[in-house]
Amino acid sequence: MKQISSKKKLFLVLAISMATLATLSGCNAFSLIDNPGGDEQYLSAARACFDQGDFDCARENYAKLSGNYAETRAAEEAFLLLTENGASMGVFMETFGKGGDGSALNDLAEALAPGSEAKRLAFQQAYNKFSAAQYASGSAQVQLVRYITSLALTAELLAENIPAGGRLTRNRIVDDGTSCTETSFNVNACDGAAGALGNGTGSGTETSLAAAAWSGTMTLGHFKLAMTEMFQSLDALAASGGFSTGSKGLAAAFKDLTVNDALTSRAFRAKMLGQGIGRP
């Protein structure tokens, strides 16, 4: 029997997870229901509104779901927030369906550009649909939300230094994208480019993605937190089925690095370039 690659498995899982949110355009049976009642009807009505781009209607129907559907409601509200802000599942599958490496992150960041604090906070809100405790032991659906929202935050941090229609070049990350390498992260090459993520961890209190402040100035510490969360979600997903090693490998490259001063921040930026983040 032909084996399915781990990358294709991740693509398939993402597609299946969102398939319930996609119905035939213009042919939704629930368009005939004026006053849906009961969880199943509220959920179907919410999904129909989502499919038609009526996010207020979708949100209204999700809010009517009982506690029996708490996890489904939270997950789909997270995807609603992402979609409202340009990070639809179609965008994720178009970019990370190719493998999930640094090049894919470039594609996703460019798709989200120009970034903004408002979009960043919306992605944080989507992530916060579940608590740290739920992410620590949650189902595959919960881990998928964890992965997609942390990935969205990672790409958004890069998108905020890309103009509309622009490209994520190495020189948007470091001063000299040619000379900054993992064997030579000197001050003249690997310092942050104008507008790039700042050195260190900001206030030094960003110990987790949930606890960090995501408004104001962003740092490499925020980027590392999002990458670490990506790794942990994929690690949990792999334990229950084995998903792509592409984006997990990318995230693993950063999770144990420190970014607490100028020197370690230069090394971190050099690692970003070494992982293919930023185009030549």
Secondary structure, DSSP 8 states (H G I E B T S, - for coil): -----HHHHHHHHHHHHHHTT---TT--GGGG-SS--SHHHHHHHHHHHHHTT-HHHHHHHHTT--GGGHHHHHHHHHHHHHHHTT--HHHHHHHHTT--SHHHHHHHHHHH-S--HHHHHHHHHHHTTS-HHHHHH--HHHHHHHHHHHHHHHHHHHHTTS-TT---BGGGTBS-TTT-BTTB--HHHHSB-TTS-BSTTTTTT--STTTS--SS--BHHHHHHHHHHHHHHHHHHHHTT---SHHHHHHHHHHT---SSHHHHHHHHHHHHHTT-SB-
